[in-house]
Amino acid sequence: MNIIALDSSSGVAGAAIYSEGRIIGEYSLNHKMNHSRTLMCELEELAGRLSFELNTADAVAVARGPGSFTGLRIGVAAAKGLAMAIGRPMVMVPTLEGMACRYQGDSRLIVPMLDARRDQIYSGIYRFRGKESECLYDAEALSVTSQIERLNGLGGEAVLMGDGCDAFAREIEEQLKIPYMVAPVHMRYQSAAAVAVWAAEHFEPVPAEDAAPEYIRPSQAERVKNGG
Amino acid sequence: MNRGPVILSWETEMKILAIESSCDETAAAVVEDGRRMLSNVISSQIDIHTLYGGVVPEIASRKHTERINRVADKALSDAGLSLPEVDAVAVTCGPGLVGALLVGVSFAKGLALGAGKPLIGVHHIEGHICANYVASPELEPPFTALVVSGGHTTLARVTDYGEYEILGITRDDAAGEAFDKVARAIGLGYPGGPKIDAVSDQGKDDSIPLPRAKVDGSEYDFSFSGLKSAVLNYLNSEQMAGREIVQADVAASFQRAVVDVLTSHAFAALEKHGEKRLALAGGVASNRHLRAAFEEGCRQRGIELFCPPPILCTDNAVMIGSAAYYEYKKGVRHGMDLNAYPALKLGESV
């Protein structure tokens, strides 16, 4: 099975190509938020270097959210165009589960946290038994304090991932009582390779025309209109 | 931007699949040789934005993302083509709402890369002007163009295909924006243009004195915010005085003031440059009173007037496919680093 994977859900713009059980190439930039200029160049460069024919992919996988609204759309819209062009379906990978996938096999609580602005994080809590992941708390937008309280209640040990660890470092240090580790920088952020692996293991194809980001949060205008 | 070969003649017809998502219409079309419309699909979001009294950028971006594949698929099937049969992919890359533009640009890049087709980023206003090439096969540069829409008011000379000399732009609100704001103030709601156009039929267009603004030191630039404020001040003072406001009179007088400014600027420019052809474009060019005023003014001056039908005046992708053809012929090709440029100027390269 061949999978093209993209992730531009927050600071990282990443592309990866998975072929027959291997990541044959990955390109990852975590420098400036100019994903529109970089993401598809990465894929073009990768495919070229690997002599990988894009139309030999079985699916186009993309981080579907949560994440930056604009970042998600850059990745999802590009993936929708690509999938339409090669006549293949998409796999919409939950951003946080894709990230957690980097700690497959680890028995600690895996806690991706994305900076969601407005003093919140997008976060979920996962635990692996071997390759199988169990979702203890699904992705949602909440305060870092609320998530820390959950972790304190759950007990055990935790691995924290994502740019939320950077944005809320002080709160974590002051409030988190259970033993924890903030993932080292080479493991902390989104990875298109992990998106590809998640897609290969949970191959749930959707037609490109039905694919859409999972924002979790409504738009500001909708929040105001509904009195939120 | 990369430069491809400049192509001087064609042996075969060139078909371009074009995408437009700069505001609240998700659109796709196939255009042949810049002149022939093979399909024209527009998915309007107006119902949704009407609930908010205007375009909400985040909602527009979300809807574009949901709809864009079906719109592009329909543009191909209406043209009786499959993607491998088109020769290039074109997309609006600016100006417009950045989040909305990014959906079309990202989607088009995915399409172009996946299908191995050249990619051409197109200026939205250039597109509006080029709608005239589709509507009027005999029209060729040079001519003068006036683009009037919800987001833009631009007077320009089209000196050659893809070559523009900007004469005037708006310094504040676009003409269509002023229509929306005035319509809201007199309780007509969104979108303002068609509603004011309709209600004006029952009003007297000289019943309320309103200014025709000139911009100091810039003969052809426009300013509509003063006019909008004058309407709001009028409404306020009438309410304070306890007098009844006649909606149709306000609408007609406001519309007349906008049309007067647009016609006087355009005719002054035509006269100065000795130009005998004027092309209208943009959503507001569908306004019946505006069209009538230009028809009359052009007839009196012996100027030939071009104006696309309303379906090509509103935001659409046919116009993008037409503009892309002439850009392509000049050698314009864009790479996978094509971005969205919310404030792109007409004639500016990206």
Interface residues (C-beta under 8 A of the other chain):
Chain A: N34 S36 R37 T38 L39 M40 C41 L43 E44 L54 N55 F69 T70 R73 I74 G75 V76 A77 A78 A79 K80 G81 L82 A83 M84 A85 I86 A208 E209 A211 A212 P213 Y215 S219 Q220 A221 E222 K225
Chain B: L51 Y52 V56 E58 I59 S61 R62 H64 T65 E66 I68 N69 R70 A72 D73 L83 V98 G99 L102 V103 G104 V105 S106 F107 A108 K109 G110 L111 A112 L113 G114 A115 G335 M336 D337 N339 A340
